[in-house]
Amino acid sequence: MRNLKFKIRKILVPITIISFVLSFSFEVILADNKTESQSGNDEFEMLSYDVDSGEKYISYFKNVVKDTDAELISPAHFDGLDSSPTQQYSYPDSLSPVSNANVSPYKNVVMCRNGFDLNNDGSVETWNISSGGFVYNDLIFTCAHGIYWYAYSKTANVVRVYKALNSSTLPSTYISLSGWHLPTQYTSSKDVNYDWAVLVTTSTTGSWFGYGYANSITNKAVNSAGYVDQNAYYYFMQESPGIMSSYSSYRFTSTIYTLGGQSGSAVFDSNSIVWGVLTGTLNANGRGCLVTSHVYSVLEGLK
Amino acid sequence: MRKIVVIFVFFSVILSCVSSCSKRTSVESTKKIEYADSVSQADIERRISQVSDEKIKSSLFDEIPCEKKYNRIVVNIKQSVYKIDEKHIECTVTNQNKGYGFWFCWLVFLEQETQTGWIPVEFKPGYLDANDDYYAFCAILDNPTIEYSTQVMIDTEKAFYEGQLKEGKYRLKIYVGKEIHYAEFEIQD
């Protein structure tokens, strides 16, 4: 009997150890997967690109917005040359040329020329344009579809950034990027809720927009400034004030008069706080993506 | 001792199963996609055909002239025969007028040859927006002496063509400037 007990113990002890090991392994595997599976909650997943190394990689940004946060604002920054830019906007049913792009908030606005190698021959041969806005000294908030061509599964090989451009010719100097960050929800399935991107520039600026997250933005009076891809407007900044007329968890519609090329334009209030980014139009009414908790967290994480 | 081990193993298995289930639920919940307003193929093609003369004759870059006549554009299908399960059908678009950039529509349409002629193969452009900008500019900077060439393609999965394509003769319908170009090919099983 004692012999039998010994044999049972001999079998059960290894089983116990194996169970322990297996159980522990499961927990480790699950902990790893947790980072991915909860990327929409605790951590947010982005496709990132480093220009120097030419590497694309997945990066994770910790969510810094709490459920109880009704509104969070990262303030705008002025470089001392401007007094408060607070202004009242009128609401024309069209675009208006910006007379002086060298003052805030217009000097935070950029035009991007995005180049792609669609035919895979190593040279950049296909170009589009988009708009954007500095939201930190080296960070530009813009739309995803300017730098990611979903139909071709291609990211831009080259992005030339022109800051506060407002002239009849394209300057020979431009700002280059050191990298960019795109939501993987956009690159994997073109989920329009995530049509936004953050570009990182090689040089810094002294003035930038603030950005705000809020759980309610109904009827917020806003302005947008950017560039239109029709030659009558080339190189000249246009602005179009409006009202954010409706919104969902991720997107808004507005009365901002919007044409092609304006995609990526910052939608900002009279205190230079960006609340969203234009991504498209419906009957010339601009619509786009809000500064969600994801956007806010990624920008905070990149500062 | 035996009881303890059995209980331990039992709970380990239960714990693992519960964790796996919660993980699956979490992953699925991130897959919900909200597309832009639904748009028909006809709406998109109508918009493309209405591109302005002003746009297609203006260069994106000061140093590169834009093609005005669009009379030396050549399209070449990459393969004359594709398998029925082909994912990409590719075609090069070249302006033989050296050093002149040109506007082309990156969204390509598909037509099938029937006894009554060429008919469009319908797709559901779920990921497209009626107001997307379907034109892009082709030019290679700092290289003014060559013919500029780009590539258009149909991704049969993204354009929701998969399963619709049968054996037969097809052609891509490609807008370059305001002109329409066709590139024929065959699909075999």
Interface residues (C-beta under 8 A of the other chain):
Chain A: I8 R9 L12 I15 T16 S19 F20 L22 S23 F26 E27 L30 N33 K34 E36 S37 Q38 S39 G40 R113 G115 F116 L118 N119 N120 S123 V124 E125 T126 W127 N128 I129 H145 W149 Y150 A151 Y152 S153 T169 L170 Q185 S189 K190 D191 V192 N193 D229 Q230 N231 A232 Y234 Y250 R251 G260 G261 S263 G280 T281 L282
Chain B: M1 R2 V5 F8 V9 S12 L15 S16 S19 S20 K23 S26 V27 S29 T30 K31 I33 E34 Y35 A36 D37 S52 E54 K55 K57 S58 L60 F61 D62 T92 W106 L107 Y127 D129 N131 D132 D133 A136 F137 C138 A139 I140 L141 N143 Y148 S149 T150 Q151 V152 M153 D155 K158 A159
